[in-house]
Amino acid sequence: MIGEYTVKIGDKLFEYTNVNDIPKKFDHLIKFVPTEPPEPHTQEDHDYINTFPEKFKEVAKRGIKDNE
């Protein structure tokens, strides 16, 4: 899933453009902005966009200090 993602580990920020590159563990999820397909959206595009909230939850669970 391409987009803009930032996590914090210790006192450093790490930026990623692919959600699959985000480490399995980090301290805080700072930014989660998946890239939407260009409009007009097809049903397939809407189905893909509808996966964003579930992927956010999945990634957010990895934020160790976000879940203390």
C-alpha positions as CSV (number, residue, x, y, z in Angstrom):
1,M,0.0,0.0,0.0
2,I,1.7,3.1,-1.2
3,G,1.4,6.4,0.7
4,E,3.1,8.5,3.3
5,Y,3.9,6.9,6.7
6,T,6.0,8.0,9.6
7,V,6.9,6.2,12.8
8,K,8.9,7.2,15.8
9,I,11.5,5.0,17.3
10,G,13.2,6.5,20.3
11,D,13.7,10.1,19.4
12,K,14.0,9.6,15.7
13,L,11.3,9.8,13.0
14,F,11.4,7.3,10.1
15,E,9.5,7.9,6.9
16,Y,8.2,5.2,4.5
17,T,6.3,5.2,1.2
18,N,5.2,1.6,1.4
19,V,3.2,0.3,4.4
20,N,4.9,-3.1,4.0
21,D,8.3,-1.4,4.8
22,I,7.2,-0.2,8.3
23,P,9.0,-2.2,11.0
24,K,7.0,-4.8,13.0
25,K,7.7,-2.8,16.2
26,F,8.1,0.9,16.8
27,D,7.2,3.4,19.5
28,H,4.6,5.7,17.9
29,L,2.7,5.8,14.6
30,I,2.9,9.5,13.6
31,K,1.5,9.5,10.1
32,F,-0.6,7.1,8.1
33,V,-1.8,8.5,4.7
34,P,-2.4,5.9,2.0
35,T,-2.6,7.1,-1.5
36,E,-6.0,6.9,-3.1
37,P,-6.4,5.9,-6.7
38,P,-7.2,8.8,-9.0
39,E,-10.8,9.7,-9.6
40,P,-13.3,8.7,-10.9
41,H,-13.2,5.7,-8.6
42,T,-14.3,2.3,-9.9
43,Q,-15.9,-0.3,-7.6
44,E,-12.5,-2.0,-7.4
45,D,-11.0,1.4,-6.2
46,H,-13.7,1.8,-3.6
47,D,-13.0,-1.8,-2.3
48,Y,-9.3,-1.0,-2.1
49,I,-10.0,2.3,-0.3
50,N,-12.2,0.5,2.2
51,T,-9.2,-1.6,3.3
52,F,-7.4,1.5,4.6
53,P,-9.1,1.6,8.1
54,E,-8.3,-2.1,8.7
55,K,-4.7,-1.6,7.6
56,F,-4.4,1.4,9.9
57,K,-5.6,-0.7,12.9
58,E,-3.1,-3.4,12.0
59,V,-0.2,-1.0,11.8
60,A,-1.3,1.0,14.9
61,K,-1.2,-2.1,17.0
62,R,2.5,-2.3,16.4
63,G,3.1,1.0,18.1
64,I,4.5,-0.2,21.5
65,K,4.1,3.1,23.4
66,D,0.8,3.9,21.6
67,N,-0.7,0.8,23.2
68,E,0.6,1.0,26.8
